[in-house]
């Protein structure tokens, strides 16, 4: 039987996040998850901070009108393409071609020299990750000391390492520990994406059930900086979340859940399964869960990636 592993950033963090999730997983919420197969997505409400500690605000009318439901990624001509399917039947495998796209656009996020989370580039200086990777609800503070290294391969950092000039997440995550809106966005101090390329984005209101996807990230149970991945399908899609059985581990939080043919991301991996409980308001307990790219997130990410890091 396939083993589904937890995806929280550290042992201490695992205990804290488990406690928080248990606190928010009331019987009423669990019943709602069972009774409502397709809840309406919760609205996005961004909040941010810059490198000086100044709070950042975002207004809904700042978002550009969406011209469609997808935007393509970018692959520099100077790098090759990685195989689109690399996974054995039920197990993660290590990916060593990290300078090939789209592996080059997957970001190893470390703190104090240790694996912390995973992210993925969406522009030259912008990456997306999970909200709990940039803001700790338990400590009620933004996470400091993060380093971002796209295309890491063990100790190798082929595209250099950057730090954050801005960090963004959702008010619902900051105030309510709401796993439906567990998303994060980081503006970097270097335009590394010009060399790594970046992922495309897509959203749709229809069900993603049985859509083939890949999930790649930097797990804590492997050597630091090793990229591992697995392919599979979406089992359940509800409201703000996607549910699946692909193996994950601590520090893979923030990994892209994407359709391999054109590297279009449909979700952000956020949670592993906690035995006997729901890890979210919308995914059944037997699945790992990711934050779905809704229309609101799609438009927000397009807007924030177009802004200068110093804004």
Order of alpha helices (4+ residues) and beta strands (2+ residues): alpha-alpha-beta-beta-beta-beta-beta-beta-beta-alpha-beta-beta-beta-beta-alpha-beta-alpha-beta-beta-beta-beta-beta-beta-beta-alpha
